Amino acid sequence: MKGHAVTFQAAVGATVRRWYVLVAALLCAAGVGYFWTRDSGCYAAATTVSFTLPARTALLPESGRDDDSVIAFAGAVAGEINQGREPATYASNDAPLYGVGIRQGVLVSMPNSGGQWTSMYSRADIEIQVVGRTREWVEMTQRTAVQKVFTVSRERQSSSYTDPRKYITPNVMPLTGGIQHITVGRPAQLMAFGVLALTALLAGGSGAVILDRALAGRRAIDRGPAS
């Protein structure tokens, strides 16, 4: 117990002697906190485009959303929209793009009902998530992405069918596509500031102890030849 008390006292003494290290760490934390307070959040939208058999509606049981050929076609369109990359697959719809720290970007995904090692698609749906700093950017990007889905779908079928009534039809699902303003709540902000301050204290205290020991060792080396 006595050894621990001495160690703690030594750490406090080093922090007091090298107080400027602790102050520098707290100032850095204050700067980060200031930028946090200036962050007005972001805007997000998630639009679901559902593919159905010709002349069908996505809200009816016989729409063809669960048809393998329609699902494969939706995957091909999603891959082209995603610039040739495999569309992201999520087993849950509760995986927002802003939840992983992205503040501006687009994610094209398909609902996946499979497990960890296999992918299984039960619906011919493409979800387009857009996150941006401004509502105008999100709205414009969302409109462009949805329009590209319709364009790619039409172009992929125009070489096989001359009658548009035979095309697999994309439909924007109702109640999707609304733009939300995402902000951090006050309790979460206070918790983040508390963690930031604690981190600054720990980092500043550790830095002060390291610097104090380094300077003490240098003084001991300098006194050696003189003595």
N, C-alpha and C positions, 0 to 999 in steps of 0.2 A: 504494500500500500504506500509506503514511504517513497519507494522508487518512482511509482506513478505520479505522486504529488510533486516530486522534484522535476520530473519530466514535464509535467503540465506547467509548473512555475517557470521552467526554463523557456518553454514555448511562449508563454505570456511575456516574459522579459524580452525575448528576441523580437516579438511583435511590437512591443513598446519602443524598443530601440530603433527598429526599422519600420516605423509607423507609415512612412511614405509609400512602402510597397502595398500595405493594406489600403491606403487611400487611393492609390492608382487602380487597384482591383475594383474598389467600390465605384470609382468614376467610370470605369469601363462598363460595369453593370448598369450604372445610371444611364449611360449612353444607349445601351441595348434596350433598356426599359423605355427610354424616350421614343425610340423608333417603334417599339411595340404600341405605344399609345397613339402614335401618328397613323398606324395602320387602320384604315377604315373598313377592313374586311375585304370580302370578294363577292362576286356574283356567280351563281351557278345555275345551270339548266340541264335537265336530263330528258331527252326526247326519245320515245320508243317508236320505231317504224316497224310495222308488222306486215309480213308478206302473206298473201292469200291466193287461192286458186282464182282463175278468171271469173269475173262477175260475182265474186263472193264478198261478204263483209266479215271483218275480223271478229265481230261481236256475236256471230252465230257459231254453233257447234261444228257445222260442216264447212268451215271456212278454208280448211286446208293448212292451217298454221302448224299442225302436227304431221303433215305429209313430209316424208323423207326428201323427196325431190325439191319441194319448196324450201325446206330447211337448208339443203345443200346450195340452192340458188341464193338464199339470203347470206350464207357464209361466203360465197364467191363475191357478192356485191360488197360485203363488209370488208373483205380482204383488199378489194380495189380502192375502196374509200380510205382504208388504212394504209395506203401507199405500198401495197404488196405485202405488208406484214400480216401475220396471223392475228385476227382480232382477239382482244383480251376476253377471257372466259371467267365468269364469276358464278358461283353457286347461289349467291345471295344478291338481291338487289340493293341491300344496304351497304354498298361499298362505294361511297361517293369519292369522286376524284380529289376534291379538296381535303378529304380526310387523311390523305397521305402527304399533305404539305404542299401540293401543287396549287399555285395561285393564278396561273394562266396556261391553258392548254386544252387539248381535245383528246378524248378517249372513245374509241369505237369498240364495243363489246357485244357479246352474245350471251344470253342466259344459259348456264351450264348446270344440268341436274345430275352430273356424274360425281365421282369421288375424286380422291387425290391423284390417282394414277390414270384415270380414264375420263374422257369428256363425253357427255351425252346431252344432246340438244333436243328438247321436247317442244320448242316453239320456234317458228321462223321469225324471230324478232331481232332487230338490231337496236341497241341502245347507244345513243350519241350523247356523251357527257361533255359539257363545255364549262370551263371555269375561267374567269377573267377579272381584271381589276375594275372594269366599268361595265355598266349595263348595256351600253351601246355596242361595245366590242362583243359581248356574249350574244346579244341578239343578232348581230350581223353574222358572226361565225356560225351560230346555230342555223340560221336561215340558209347560209351557203352550203353547210354540210347536208342538211335535209334535201335541198334541191339537187345536190350531187348524187344522193341515193336514188332519187327518181330518174335522173338523167342516165346513170350507169345501168339501172334496171331496164330502162327502155332501149338503150343501145345494145345491151347484151341479147335482147330478144328480137330486135328488128331484123337480124340476119336470118332468123329461123321462121318467124311468122310475119306475114304481111298484114294480117288483120290484128289491130291492137286489142280487139276483144278477146283474143286468145292469150294475152300476156298475163304472167303472174303479176299481181297488183300490189304495190306498196301502199300502205295506209298509215298516216300518223295517228297513233292511238289517242283517244280523247283523254283529257286531264293530264297529259304529259307535255313537257316543253315549257312549263311556267318557269320564270326566272326568279330565283330567290337571292336575297341579300344575306350573306353568311357573316356573322360577327361573333366575337368572343364575349361571353357573358361576364358580368362583373365578378362573380365568385371565382371563375377560372382565371381572370386577370390577376386578382389578388393572390391566388395560389401560385401563379407563375412568377409574380414579383417576389413572393416569399422565397421560392426556390432559387430565384436568381440572386437575391441578397445573400442567402445561405451559401450558395456556391462561391460568391465573391469573397465572403469571409473566410471560407476554407482555403480557397486558392491564395488569397492575400496573406493569410496566416502562414501557410506552408511556404510561400515564396519568401516571406520575412525570415522564417527560421533558416531556410537554405542559404539566403544571403548572409545572415548573421554568422552562420557557421563557416561559410567560405571566407568572410573577412577576418574572423577570429583565427582561422588556420593560416591565412596569409601573414597576419601579425606575428604569429608564433614562428613562422619561417624567417621573417625579417629579424626577429630578436635573436634567433639562433646564432648566426655568424657574429653579431655584435657582442654577445656574451662570451 
